[in-house]
Amino acid sequence: MAFSYVKRNIFSILPILVLLSITPLSSSFSPNDKVTKELVNQLCSQPTIYKHFCVAWLNSDPKTFTLDLHGLMGMVIEKTELLGYKNLAMMKGLARTTTDPNLKIPYGSCVTDYESSIKAIEGAKGFASSKEYLLATKATFEAFNTISDCEALLEQQPIPAYVSPRNLMFERMCNIDTVFTNLLAS
């Protein structure tokens, strides 16, 4: 189990580290770029992003196409934060109500992980609003990494069916936040 946890974390962050080391040199995005369907497709086609999730997520909100890229950063980070709070409430409820002693510690750790992730996302929101995209990238990556830890703790555990998809959605949103802010960091 411990090896699986370490292996999973290494393989989940490796593509992002590669992306973060390459992207700033090749980015051609500007905070003032108007968001269009073409730009959404281009942004969502970046390595490590689950394109179908990203496109559907952004296209589902009509506000998306009224923004520039800087405004889009704020919107996606805010939506990530909102889901983080919902998932934190879910984890607190599971930690409080579980009767399985083997789940008390993983749920408690996930509560702590969500609290840390939300704090990082709140920091990223401030950095992005100040156009300090490199610091926002670091904060969103921290949020992503922390939730990966939670996911690994719950792997192979008898948890309710809705928990993993919600964790995965938050993790994907954190990944999108990381990639998007990194594109503007250059």
N, CA, C and O atoms as a DFTB+ gen file, in Angstrom:
744 C
 N C O
     1  1       0.826      -1.187       0.000
     2  2       0.000       0.000       0.000
     3  2       0.872       1.254       0.000
     4  3       0.601       2.185      -0.758
     5  1       1.906       1.298       0.828
     6  2       2.758       2.484       0.892
     7  2       3.459       2.729      -0.433
     8  3       3.560       3.874      -0.873
     9  1       3.945       1.670      -1.080
    10  2       4.605       1.827      -2.371
    11  2       3.624       2.342      -3.407
    12  3       3.972       3.208      -4.210
    13  1       2.412       1.826      -3.404
    14  2       1.381       2.291      -4.337
    15  2       1.120       3.774      -4.137
    16  3       0.956       4.509      -5.111
    17  1       1.079       4.219      -2.898
    18  2       0.829       5.623      -2.565
    19  2       1.953       6.504      -3.127
    20  3       1.685       7.521      -3.766
    21  1       3.188       6.118      -2.892
    22  2       4.333       6.895      -3.373
    23  2       4.373       6.880      -4.899
    24  3       4.556       7.920      -5.532
    25  1       4.201       5.700      -5.481
    26  2       4.241       5.568      -6.933
    27  2       3.151       6.419      -7.573
    28  3       3.403       7.097      -8.569
    29  1       1.959       6.391      -7.021
    30  2       0.839       7.151      -7.579
    31  2       1.136       8.641      -7.531
    32  3       0.877       9.355      -8.500
    33  1       1.677       9.117      -6.414
    34  2       1.974      10.545      -6.291
    35  2       3.070      10.976      -7.246
    36  3       2.982      12.046      -7.847
    37  1       4.087      10.170      -7.394
    38  2       5.169      10.515      -8.317
    39  2       4.647      10.582      -9.733
    40  3       4.956      11.524     -10.463
    41  1       3.854       9.590     -10.138
    42  2       3.353       9.576     -11.504
    43  2       2.270      10.622     -11.743
    44  3       2.059      11.030     -12.885
    45  1       1.582      11.062     -10.701
    46  2       0.567      12.092     -10.907
    47  2       1.190      13.476     -11.025
    48  3       0.608      14.346     -11.673
    49  1       2.340      13.708     -10.428
    50  2       2.937      15.040     -10.510
    51  2       3.993      15.155     -11.598
    52  3       4.324      16.269     -12.004
    53  1       4.530      14.051     -12.079
    54  2       5.568      14.094     -13.094
    55  2       5.149      14.871     -14.337
    56  3       5.904      15.739     -14.775
    57  1       3.971      14.603     -14.934
    58  2       3.594      15.367     -16.130
    59  2       3.458      16.866     -15.851
    60  3       3.795      17.688     -16.703
    61  1       2.975      17.217     -14.687
    62  2       2.814      18.634     -14.366
    63  2       4.173      19.299     -14.209
    64  3       4.361      20.429     -14.659
    65  1       5.127      18.614     -13.576
    66  2       6.460      19.192     -13.430
    67  2       7.109      19.403     -14.786
    68  3       7.764      20.421     -15.008
    69  1       6.936      18.459     -15.686
    70  2       7.467      18.614     -17.044
    71  2       6.795      19.801     -17.719
    72  3       7.459      20.633     -18.337
    73  1       5.476      19.873     -17.598
    74  2       4.732      20.977     -18.206
    75  2       5.186      22.311     -17.646
    76  3       5.399      23.260     -18.401
    77  1       5.336      22.397     -16.341
    78  2       5.737      23.652     -15.723
    79  2       7.134      24.082     -16.150
    80  3       7.430      25.276     -16.192
    81  1       7.986      23.128     -16.463
    82  2       9.338      23.490     -16.875
    83  2       9.408      23.900     -18.342
    84  3      10.342      24.598     -18.736
    85  1       8.448      23.484     -19.154
    86  2       8.469      23.774     -20.586
    87  2       7.586      24.956     -20.953
    88  3       8.012      25.822     -21.716
    89  1       6.382      25.012     -20.433
    90  2       5.369      25.960     -20.882
    91  2       5.785      27.416     -20.837
    92  3       5.540      28.119     -21.817
    93  1       6.404      27.933     -19.760
    94  2       6.689      29.363     -19.746
    95  2       7.529      29.831     -20.927
    96  3       7.445      30.997     -21.314
    97  1       8.327      28.961     -21.500
    98  2       9.157      29.341     -22.625
    99  2       8.377      29.447     -23.924
   100  3       8.822      30.111     -24.860
   101  1       7.200      28.793     -23.995
   102  2       6.509      28.712     -25.269
   103  2       5.099      29.301     -25.243
   104  3       4.352      29.136     -26.208
   105  1       4.722      29.974     -24.176
   106  2       3.366      30.480     -24.055
   107  2       3.160      31.718     -24.911
   108  3       4.032      32.581     -25.008
   109  1       1.991      31.786     -25.528
   110  2       1.659      32.975     -26.318
   111  2       0.306      33.523     -25.880
   112  3      -0.390      34.164     -26.668
   113  1      -0.062      33.277     -24.645
   114  2      -1.334      33.738     -24.121
   115  2      -1.140      35.053     -23.378
   116  3      -0.119      35.271     -22.726
   117  1      -2.127      35.916     -23.487
   118  2      -2.098      37.199     -22.798
   119  2      -3.327      37.307     -21.908
   120  3      -4.401      36.836     -22.282
   121  1      -3.187      37.921     -20.730
   122  2      -4.340      38.085     -19.847
   123  2      -5.500      38.843     -20.506
   124  3      -6.650      38.716     -20.086
   125  1      -5.194      39.616     -21.522
   126  2      -6.219      40.420     -22.193
   127  2      -6.903      39.691     -23.349
   128  3      -7.816      40.243     -23.962
   129  1      -6.479      38.462     -23.659
   130  2      -7.115      37.696     -24.739
   131  2      -8.578      37.467     -24.416
   132  3      -8.911      37.031     -23.314
   133  1      -9.454      37.757     -25.365
   134  2     -10.898      37.514     -25.212
   135  2     -11.129      36.010     -25.273
   136  3     -10.553      35.327     -26.120
   137  1     -11.964      35.492     -24.384
   138  2     -12.250      34.063     -24.354
   139  2     -13.262      33.743     -25.452
   140  3     -14.351      34.314     -25.506
   141  1     -12.876      32.825     -26.317
   142  2     -13.723      32.331     -27.399
   143  2     -13.742      30.814     -27.313
   144  3     -12.976      30.222     -26.553
   145  1     -14.609      30.187     -28.085
   146  2     -14.638      28.719     -28.117
   147  2     -13.288      28.172     -28.583
   148  3     -12.817      27.155     -28.073
   149  1     -12.673      28.842     -29.543
   150  2     -11.364      28.404     -30.041
   151  2     -10.309      28.484     -28.937
   152  3      -9.485      27.581     -28.792
   153  1     -10.338      29.570     -28.160
   154  2      -9.377      29.713     -27.069
   155  2      -9.623      28.651     -25.997
   156  3      -8.673      28.086     -25.455
   157  1     -10.877      28.382     -25.692
   158  2     -11.196      27.324     -24.721
   159  2     -10.634      25.992     -25.208
   160  3     -10.015      25.259     -24.436
   161  1     -10.847      25.678     -26.477
   162  2     -10.309      24.425     -27.028
   163  2      -8.785      24.390     -26.952
   164  3      -8.195      23.359     -26.629
   165  1      -8.152      25.526     -27.251
   166  2      -6.698      25.598     -27.195
   167  2      -6.204      25.425     -25.756
   168  3      -5.264      24.670     -25.509
   169  1      -6.830      26.117     -24.817
   170  2      -6.440      26.003     -23.411
   171  2      -6.650      24.583     -22.890
   172  3      -5.792      24.035     -22.198
   173  1      -7.778      24.002     -23.223
   174  2      -8.126      22.671     -22.723
   175  2      -7.340      21.554     -23.412
   176  3      -7.415      20.396     -23.000
   177  1      -6.599      21.895     -24.444
   178  2      -5.780      20.901     -25.149
   179  2      -4.366      20.819     -24.599
   180  3      -3.540      20.073     -25.127
   181  1      -4.078      21.567     -23.558
   182  2      -2.743      21.550     -22.962
   183  2      -2.478      20.181     -22.339
   184  3      -3.403      19.522     -21.864
   185  1      -1.207      19.752     -22.341
   186  2      -0.862      18.464     -21.724
   187  2      -1.312      18.423     -20.262
   188  3      -1.311      19.446     -19.577
   189  1      -1.681      17.283     -19.809
   190  2      -2.146      16.929     -18.455
   191  2      -3.591      17.314     -18.192
   192  3      -4.141      16.917     -17.165
   193  1      -4.230      18.074     -19.079
   194  2      -5.631      18.441     -18.867
   195  2      -6.515      17.396     -19.536
   196  3      -6.250      16.975     -20.662
   197  1      -7.576      16.980     -18.830
   198  2      -8.588      16.108     -19.418
   199  2      -9.496      17.003     -20.257
   200  3     -10.396      17.666     -19.741
   201  1      -9.234      17.005     -21.569
   202  2      -9.855      17.971     -22.477
   203  2     -11.380      17.954     -22.412
   204  3     -11.999      19.014     -22.317
   205  1     -11.993      16.779     -22.463
   206  2     -13.460      16.713     -22.499
   207  2     -14.076      17.326     -21.250
   208  3     -15.079      18.034     -21.335
   209  1     -13.482      17.058     -20.095
   210  2     -13.959      17.652     -18.853
   211  2     -13.802      19.170     -18.894
   212  3     -14.735      19.905     -18.569
   213  1     -12.642      19.627     -19.286
   214  2     -12.322      21.052     -19.308
   215  2     -13.260      21.816     -20.250
   216  3     -13.827      22.839     -19.868
   217  1     -13.418      21.321     -21.468
   218  2     -14.275      22.002     -22.448
   219  2     -15.718      22.051     -21.949
   220  3     -16.367      23.095     -22.006
   221  1     -16.210      20.915     -21.463
   222  2     -17.599      20.872     -20.970
   223  2     -17.775      21.813     -19.779
   224  3     -18.781      22.517     -19.688
   225  1     -16.811      21.827     -18.875
   226  2     -16.877      22.671     -17.686
   227  2     -16.938      24.149     -18.067
   228  3     -17.774      24.892     -17.553
   229  1     -16.055      24.571     -18.965
   230  2     -16.007      25.982     -19.338
   231  2     -17.159      26.390     -20.245
   232  3     -17.710      27.480     -20.095
   233  1     -17.527      25.527     -21.184
   234  2     -18.620      25.858     -22.104
   235  2     -19.980      25.883     -21.414
   236  3     -20.914      26.509     -21.913
   237  1     -20.098      25.211     -20.279
   238  2     -21.397      25.138     -19.594
   239  2     -21.779      26.450     -18.904
   240  3     -22.938      26.649     -18.543
   241  1     -20.819      27.328     -18.726
   242  2     -21.096      28.601     -18.066
   243  2     -21.078      29.720     -19.105
   244  3     -20.022      30.020     -19.662
   245  1     -22.224      30.342     -19.376
   246  2     -22.270      31.413     -20.380
   247  2     -21.361      32.594     -20.042
   248  3     -20.966      33.345     -20.934
   249  1     -21.029      32.763     -18.772
   250  2     -20.139      33.845     -18.355
   251  2     -18.750      33.702     -18.985
   252  3     -18.049      34.692     -19.191
   253  1     -18.361      32.458     -19.287
   254  2     -17.033      32.183     -19.847
   255  2     -16.717      33.098     -21.027
   256  3     -15.616      33.641     -21.124
   257  1     -17.685      33.263     -21.918
   258  2     -17.423      33.969     -23.174
   259  2     -17.640      35.475     -23.078
   260  3     -17.661      36.180     -24.087
   261  1     -17.801      35.956     -21.844
   262  2     -17.875      37.403     -21.621
   263  2     -16.585      37.912     -20.991
   264  3     -16.465      39.098     -20.684
   265  1     -15.627      37.022     -20.801
   266  2     -14.413      37.334     -20.049
   267  2     -13.184      37.418     -20.946
   268  3     -13.178      36.938     -22.079
   269  1     -12.145      38.043     -20.402
   270  2     -10.827      37.897     -20.996
   271  2     -10.133      36.766     -20.225
   272  3     -10.699      36.215     -19.281
   273  1      -8.923      36.430     -20.629
   274  2      -8.230      35.294     -20.014
   275  2      -7.971      35.533     -18.523
   276  3      -8.047      34.598     -17.726
   277  1      -7.670      36.756     -18.149
   278  2      -7.478      37.076     -16.734
   279  2      -8.773      36.814     -15.946
   280  3      -8.733      36.234     -14.861
   281  1      -9.901      37.239     -16.489
   282  2     -11.190      36.994     -15.836
   283  2     -11.516      35.515     -15.757
   284  3     -12.094      35.050     -14.775
   285  1     -11.143      34.777     -16.795
   286  2     -11.371      33.327     -16.794
   287  2     -10.586      32.662     -15.668
   288  3     -11.080      31.743     -15.014
   289  1      -9.347      33.136     -15.445
   290  2      -8.544      32.578     -14.345
   291  2      -9.280      32.732     -13.027
   292  3      -9.377      31.792     -12.238
   293  1      -9.795      33.931     -12.801
   294  2     -10.539      34.169     -11.562
   295  2     -11.754      33.267     -11.444
   296  3     -12.037      32.731     -10.373
   297  1     -12.476      33.100     -12.555
   298  2     -13.681      32.278     -12.534
   299  2     -13.365      30.813     -12.233
   300  3     -14.032      30.197     -11.402
   301  1     -12.352      30.249     -12.903
   302  2     -12.069      28.825     -12.688
   303  2     -11.529      28.579     -11.277
   304  3     -11.833      27.559     -10.659
   305  1     -10.739      29.505     -10.783
   306  2     -10.222      29.337      -9.419
   307  2     -11.366      29.445      -8.407
   308  3     -11.408      28.692      -7.435
   309  1     -12.279      30.368      -8.634
   310  2     -13.419      30.511      -7.719
   311  2     -14.302      29.265      -7.738
   312  3     -14.748      28.805      -6.687
   313  1     -14.556      28.718      -8.927
   314  2     -15.371      27.498      -9.016
   315  2     -14.665      26.324      -8.343
   316  3     -15.312      25.477      -7.727
   317  1     -13.354      26.275      -8.460
   318  2     -12.580      25.226      -7.795
   319  2     -12.724      25.363      -6.282
   320  3     -12.926      24.376      -5.574
   321  1     -12.618      26.581      -5.804
   322  2     -12.754      26.844      -4.370
   323  2     -14.135      26.411      -3.863
   324  3     -14.243      25.792      -2.805
   325  1     -15.181      26.734      -4.616
   326  2     -16.541      26.352      -4.199
   327  2     -16.696      24.840      -4.103
   328  3     -17.279      24.334      -3.144
   329  1     -16.176      24.116      -5.093
   330  2     -16.255      22.647      -5.019
   331  2     -15.411      22.138      -3.860
   332  3     -15.787      21.172      -3.197
   333  1     -14.285      22.773      -3.614
   334  2     -13.451      22.374      -2.478
   335  2     -14.212      22.464      -1.169
   336  3     -14.127      21.562      -0.335
   337  1     -14.962      23.554      -0.981
   338  2     -15.768      23.701       0.242
   339  2     -16.861      22.629       0.322
   340  3     -17.126      22.089       1.396
   341  1     -17.489      22.327      -0.806
   342  2     -18.522      21.279      -0.799
   343  2     -17.911      19.920      -0.459
   344  3     -18.483      19.146       0.309
   345  1     -16.750      19.643      -1.038
   346  2     -16.100      18.361      -0.766
   347  2     -15.581      18.296       0.667
   348  3     -15.585      17.228       1.280
   349  1     -15.140      19.421       1.200
   350  2     -14.721      19.453       2.600
   351  2     -15.895      19.109       3.509
   352  3     -15.746      18.329       4.449
   353  1     -17.052      19.683       3.236
   354  2     -18.245      19.371       4.039
   355  2     -18.593      17.884       3.918
   356  3     -18.971      17.249       4.902
   357  1     -18.465      17.338       2.713
   358  2     -18.723      15.913       2.506
   359  2     -17.767      15.074       3.360
   360  3     -18.194      14.144       4.046
   361  1     -16.475      15.406       3.314
   362  2     -15.472      14.639       4.066
   363  2     -15.693      14.760       5.568
   364  3     -15.550      13.779       6.297
   365  1     -16.040      15.953       6.034
   366  2     -16.317      16.117       7.469
   367  2     -17.499      15.256       7.884
   368  3     -17.483      14.645       8.953
   369  1     -18.519      15.206       7.046
   370  2     -19.686      14.372       7.335
   371  2     -19.321      12.896       7.379
   372  3     -19.768      12.166       8.264
   373  1     -18.508      12.458       6.423
   374  2     -18.091      11.051       6.395
   375  2     -17.228      10.725       7.616
   376  3     -17.392       9.669       8.228
   377  1     -16.322      11.617       7.967
   378  2     -15.456      11.385       9.138
   379  2     -16.283      11.309      10.423
   380  3     -15.980      10.521      11.319
   381  1     -17.318      12.128      10.501
   382  2     -18.160      12.174      11.695
   383  2     -19.086      10.957      11.799
   384  3     -19.357      10.482      12.902
   385  1     -19.570      10.450      10.663
   386  2     -20.613       9.430      10.707
   387  2     -20.153       8.007      10.413
   388  3     -20.928       7.068      10.597
   389  1     -18.919       7.821       9.963
   390  2     -18.493       6.467       9.623
   391  2     -18.472       5.575      10.868
   392  3     -18.102       5.998      11.963
   393  1     -18.878       4.346      10.655
   394  2     -18.804       3.361      11.732
   395  2     -17.635       2.406      11.503
   396  3     -17.368       1.528      12.324
   397  1     -16.945       2.586      10.383
   398  2     -15.797       1.735      10.048
   399  2     -14.531       2.354      10.652
   400  3     -14.092       3.417      10.214
   401  1     -13.949       1.695      11.649
   402  2     -12.755       2.264      12.288
   403  2     -11.573       2.416      11.321
   404  3     -10.689       3.242      11.552
   405  1     -11.554       1.631      10.249
   406  2     -10.477       1.731       9.267
   407  2     -10.593       2.978       8.392
   408  3      -9.639       3.347       7.706
   409  1     -11.753       3.624       8.415
   410  2     -11.954       4.825       7.597
   411  2     -11.806       6.131       8.380
   412  3     -11.683       7.201       7.785
   413  1     -11.818       6.044       9.701
   414  2     -11.719       7.259      10.520
   415  2     -10.452       8.068      10.182
   416  3     -10.522       9.278       9.963
   417  1      -9.314       7.399      10.142
   418  2      -8.046       8.090       9.885
   419  2      -7.978       8.623       8.445
   420  3      -7.637       9.790       8.255
   421  1      -8.292       7.805       7.421
   422  2      -8.257       8.365       6.053
   423  2      -9.216       9.537       5.865
   424  3      -8.849      10.533       5.242
   425  1     -10.431       9.438       6.389
   426  2     -11.368      10.556       6.260
   427  2     -10.843      11.791       6.991
   428  3     -10.934      12.905       6.475
   429  1     -10.300      11.597       8.179
   430  2      -9.735      12.721       8.930
   431  2      -8.579      13.370       8.180
   432  3      -8.451      14.594       8.156
   433  1      -7.739      12.540       7.568
   434  2      -6.630      13.076       6.774
   435  2      -7.152      13.838       5.564
   436  3      -6.596      14.872       5.193
   437  1      -8.211      13.337       4.951
   438  2      -8.792      14.027       3.801
   439  2      -9.406      15.371       4.208
   440  3      -9.359      16.332       3.440
   441  1      -9.973      15.439       5.398
   442  2     -10.483      16.723       5.893
   443  2      -9.320      17.713       5.967
   444  3      -9.433      18.846       5.498
   445  1      -8.225      17.290       6.548
   446  2      -7.036      18.140       6.647
   447  2      -6.519      18.512       5.260
   448  3      -6.136      19.658       5.023
   449  1      -6.509      17.543       4.344
   450  2      -6.041      17.803       2.981
   451  2      -6.935      18.828       2.275
   452  3      -6.435      19.727       1.598
   453  1      -8.252      18.693       2.433
   454  2      -9.153      19.671       1.817
   455  2      -8.978      21.056       2.427
   456  3      -9.017      22.059       1.714
   457  1      -8.786      21.115       3.729
   458  2      -8.550      22.418       4.355
   459  2      -7.284      23.067       3.792
   460  3      -7.265      24.268       3.522
   461  1      -6.228      22.271       3.618
   462  2      -4.979      22.785       3.045
   463  2      -5.162      23.191       1.594
   464  3      -4.658      24.229       1.166
   465  1      -5.883      22.375       0.839
   466  2      -6.116      22.687      -0.573
   467  2      -6.911      23.972      -0.732
   468  3      -6.588      24.813      -1.572
   469  1      -7.935      24.117       0.066
   470  2      -8.766      25.325      -0.014
   471  2      -7.944      26.557       0.347
   472  3      -8.072      27.604      -0.286
   473  1      -7.110      26.428       1.355
   474  2      -6.247      27.545       1.733
   475  2      -5.319      27.919       0.572
   476  3      -5.110      29.100       0.295
   477  1      -4.772      26.917      -0.096
   478  2      -3.901      27.166      -1.249
   479  2      -4.678      27.818      -2.396
   480  3      -4.173      28.729      -3.052
   481  1      -5.903      27.349      -2.633
   482  2      -6.740      27.923      -3.697
   483  2      -7.094      29.370      -3.362
   484  3      -7.098      30.228      -4.245
   485  1      -7.392      29.645      -2.094
   486  2      -7.667      31.027      -1.687
   487  2      -6.449      31.919      -1.958
   488  3      -6.590      33.052      -2.420
   489  1      -5.273      31.402      -1.669
   490  2      -4.046      32.142      -1.978
   491  2      -3.890      32.355      -3.471
   492  3      -3.526      33.443      -3.918
   493  1      -4.167      31.308      -4.241
   494  2      -4.063      31.409      -5.702
   495  2      -5.023      32.455      -6.252
   496  3      -4.698      33.183      -7.190
   497  1      -6.200      32.518      -5.660
   498  2      -7.190      33.503      -6.107
   499  2      -6.638      34.919      -5.927
   500  3      -6.780      35.757      -6.817
   501  1      -6.021      35.182      -4.797
   502  2      -5.425      36.491      -4.555
   503  2      -4.269      36.777      -5.505
   504  3      -4.157      37.878      -6.045
   505  1      -3.411      35.779      -5.707
   506  2      -2.282      35.968      -6.621
   507  2      -2.763      36.214      -8.049
   508  3      -2.253      37.098      -8.737
   509  1      -3.743      35.433      -8.488
   510  2      -4.251      35.589      -9.859
   511  2      -4.907      36.953     -10.042
   512  3      -4.744      37.584     -11.086
   513  1      -5.647      37.412      -9.034
   514  2      -6.299      38.723      -9.170
   515  2      -5.267      39.841      -9.257
   516  3      -5.523      40.878      -9.869
   517  1      -4.092      39.631      -8.641
   518  2      -2.998      40.604      -8.711
   519  2      -2.096      40.362      -9.915
   520  3      -1.076      41.031     -10.081
   521  1      -2.474      39.415     -10.740
   522  2      -1.704      39.027     -11.938
   523  2      -0.322      38.494     -11.587
   524  3       0.620      38.628     -12.368
   525  1      -0.206      37.897     -10.424
   526  2       1.025      37.218     -10.030
   527  2       0.837      35.729     -10.326
   528  3       0.667      34.903      -9.429
   529  1       0.874      35.428     -11.618
   530  2       0.481      34.101     -12.091
   531  2       1.444      32.990     -11.670
   532  3       1.017      31.856     -11.452
   533  1       2.719      33.296     -11.554
   534  2       3.661      32.264     -11.121
   535  2       3.345      31.816      -9.695
   536  3       3.363      30.621      -9.398
   537  1       3.058      32.770      -8.819
   538  2       2.684      32.410      -7.444
   539  2       1.338      31.684      -7.426
   540  3       1.139      30.769      -6.626
   541  1       0.421      32.083      -8.294
   542  2      -0.866      31.383      -8.393
   543  2      -0.657      29.948      -8.853
   544  3      -1.319      29.030      -8.370
   545  1       0.270      29.759      -9.791
   546  2       0.575      28.410     -10.287
   547  2       1.092      27.530      -9.156
   548  3       0.664      26.385      -9.006
   549  1       2.000      28.062      -8.374
   550  2       2.559      27.294      -7.255
   551  2       1.467      26.924      -6.244
   552  3       1.443      25.808      -5.725
   553  1       0.573      27.867      -5.975
   554  2      -0.499      27.608      -5.005
   555  2      -1.487      26.569      -5.529
   556  3      -1.899      25.678      -4.785
   557  1      -1.870      26.674      -6.802
   558  2      -2.817      25.695      -7.337
   559  2      -2.179      24.313      -7.441
   560  3      -2.854      23.299      -7.267
   561  1      -0.885      24.275      -7.725
   562  2      -0.193      22.987      -7.765
   563  2      -0.167      22.357      -6.380
   564  3      -0.318      21.143      -6.248
   565  1       0.024      23.168      -5.354
   566  2      -0.012      22.663      -3.978
   567  2      -1.386      22.074      -3.666
   568  3      -1.484      21.013      -3.048
   569  1      -2.444      22.761      -4.092
   570  2      -3.805      22.253      -3.877
   571  2      -3.997      20.927      -4.596
   572  3      -4.559      19.989      -4.031
   573  1      -3.536      20.843      -5.831
   574  2      -3.635      19.606      -6.615
   575  2      -2.911      18.467      -5.916
   576  3      -3.451      17.371      -5.767
   577  1      -1.705      18.732      -5.497
   578  2      -0.881      17.702      -4.873
   579  2      -1.502      17.194      -3.576
   580  3      -1.476      15.994      -3.303
   581  1      -2.055      18.093      -2.785
   582  2      -2.651      17.721      -1.507
   583  2      -3.862      16.816      -1.717
   584  3      -4.048      15.847      -0.981
   585  1      -4.684      17.125      -2.716
   586  2      -5.855      16.288      -2.971
   587  2      -5.452      14.943      -3.556
   588  3      -6.149      13.949      -3.352
   589  1      -4.355      14.896      -4.268
   590  2      -3.836      13.605      -4.734
   591  2      -3.501      12.719      -3.544
   592  3      -3.694      11.505      -3.593
   593  1      -2.997      13.332      -2.470
   594  2      -2.702      12.569      -1.255
   595  2      -3.977      11.966      -0.675
   596  3      -3.995      10.800      -0.282
   597  1      -5.037      12.761      -0.623
   598  2      -6.322      12.282      -0.106
   599  2      -6.825      11.119      -0.953
   600  3      -7.242      10.086      -0.429
   601  1      -6.780      11.302      -2.258
   602  2      -7.253      10.247      -3.154
   603  2      -6.493       8.946      -2.931
   604  3      -7.086       7.868      -2.909
   605  1      -5.190       9.052      -2.768
   606  2      -4.371       7.862      -2.544
   607  2      -4.743       7.168      -1.235
   608  3      -4.728       5.939      -1.162
   609  1      -5.073       7.937      -0.207
   610  2      -5.470       7.349       1.080
   611  2      -6.774       6.557       0.975
   612  3      -6.970       5.565       1.678
   613  1      -7.650       7.007       0.095
   614  2      -8.955       6.359      -0.029
   615  2      -8.965       5.214      -1.042
   616  3      -9.935       4.462      -1.139
   617  1      -7.878       5.096      -1.786
   618  2      -7.769       4.015      -2.759
   619  2      -7.900       2.663      -2.057
   620  3      -7.316       2.447      -0.995
   621  1      -8.642       1.790      -2.637
   622  2      -8.845       0.435      -2.104
   623  2      -9.664       0.401      -0.818
   624  3      -9.725      -0.637      -0.159
   625  1     -10.291       1.512      -0.452
   626  2     -11.121       1.554       0.740
   627  2     -12.597       1.415       0.342
   628  3     -12.983       1.819      -0.755
   629  1     -13.415       0.848       1.221
   630  2     -14.852       0.715       0.930
   631  2     -15.600       2.032       1.199
   632  3     -16.279       2.175       2.216
   633  1     -15.466       2.976       0.283
   634  2     -16.077       4.291       0.446
   635  2     -17.327       4.394      -0.419
   636  3     -17.484       3.627      -1.369
   637  1     -18.218       5.333      -0.102
   638  2     -19.405       5.522      -0.949
   639  2     -19.010       5.852      -2.386
   640  3     -17.980       6.481      -2.629
   641  1     -19.826       5.428      -3.318
   642  2     -19.520       5.552      -4.748
   643  2     -19.348       7.000      -5.202
   644  3     -18.637       7.251      -6.176
   645  1     -19.966       7.937      -4.537
   646  2     -19.897       9.338      -4.975
   647  2     -18.608      10.043      -4.554
   648  3     -18.319      11.123      -5.069
   649  1     -17.834       9.480      -3.651
   650  2     -16.668      10.168      -3.102
   651  2     -15.541      10.296      -4.129
   652  3     -15.026      11.394      -4.343
   653  1     -15.161       9.214      -4.751
   654  2     -14.045       9.269      -5.710
   655  2     -14.312      10.204      -6.883
   656  3     -13.422      10.976      -7.241
   657  1     -15.503      10.174      -7.505
   658  2     -15.739      11.117      -8.602
   659  2     -15.665      12.583      -8.164
   660  3     -15.207      13.434      -8.926
   661  1     -16.108      12.875      -6.957
   662  2     -16.032      14.270      -6.478
   663  2     -14.589      14.670      -6.201
   664  3     -14.190      15.795      -6.504
   665  1     -13.806      13.764      -5.631
   666  2     -12.385      14.045      -5.428
   667  2     -11.682      14.234      -6.769
   668  3     -10.877      15.150      -6.937
   669  1     -11.996      13.364      -7.714
   670  2     -11.381      13.445      -9.040
   671  2     -11.753      14.755      -9.732
   672  3     -10.906      15.374     -10.375
   673  1     -12.998      15.179      -9.608
   674  2     -13.419      16.436     -10.219
   675  2     -12.633      17.604      -9.621
   676  3     -12.168      18.480     -10.350
   677  1     -12.487      17.617      -8.309
   678  2     -11.719      18.689      -7.669
   679  2     -10.266      18.644      -8.122
   680  3      -9.667      19.681      -8.407
   681  1      -9.706      17.455      -8.188
   682  2      -8.317      17.311      -8.620
   683  2      -8.149      17.823     -10.056
   684  3      -7.176      18.514     -10.358
   685  1      -9.084      17.490     -10.931
   686  2      -9.014      17.975     -12.318
   687  2      -9.143      19.489     -12.383
   688  3      -8.465      20.138     -13.180
   689  1     -10.001      20.052     -11.557
   690  2     -10.163      21.498     -11.530
   691  2      -8.874      22.172     -11.041
   692  3      -8.460      23.194     -11.588
   693  1      -8.249      21.602     -10.022
   694  2      -6.968      22.142      -9.544
   695  2      -5.908      22.052     -10.643
   696  3      -5.102      22.968     -10.806
   697  1      -5.908      20.964     -11.383
   698  2      -4.958      20.798     -12.484
   699  2      -5.186      21.870     -13.550
   700  3      -4.231      22.470     -14.042
   701  1      -6.438      22.108     -13.902
   702  2      -6.756      23.147     -14.884
   703  2      -6.287      24.507     -14.373
   704  3      -5.696      25.282     -15.125
   705  1      -6.547      24.798     -13.104
   706  2      -6.096      26.058     -12.515
   707  2      -4.568      26.185     -12.651
   708  3      -4.051      27.242     -13.012
   709  1      -3.870      25.101     -12.358
   710  2      -2.401      25.115     -12.417
   711  2      -1.911      25.381     -13.837
   712  3      -1.045      26.228     -14.054
   713  1      -2.461      24.663     -14.784
   714  2      -2.009      24.812     -16.176
   715  2      -2.349      26.194     -16.707
   716  3      -1.508      26.841     -17.331
   717  1      -3.570      26.654     -16.467
   718  2      -3.982      27.959     -16.989
   719  2      -3.150      29.097     -16.397
   720  3      -2.694      29.975     -17.131
   721  1      -2.949      29.088     -15.080
   722  2      -2.163      30.165     -14.485
   723  2      -0.715      30.098     -14.964
   724  3      -0.066      31.129     -15.140
   725  1      -0.214      28.891     -15.172
   726  2       1.153      28.745     -15.668
   727  2       1.290      29.298     -17.084
   728  3       2.332      29.852     -17.436
   729  1       0.246      29.151     -17.896
   730  2       0.307      29.691     -19.251
   731  2       0.445      31.211     -19.245
   732  3       1.046      31.791     -20.150
   733  1      -0.110      31.845     -18.227
   734  2      -0.019      33.300     -18.137
   735  2       1.218      33.760     -17.353
   736  3       1.526      34.952     -17.321
   737  1       1.920      32.822     -16.728
   738  2       3.070      33.174     -15.905
   739  2       4.268      33.623     -16.732
   740  3       5.184      34.256     -16.207
   741  1       4.266      33.303     -18.009
   742  2       5.431      33.664     -18.813
   743  2       5.341      35.073     -19.375
   744  3       6.251      35.518     -20.074
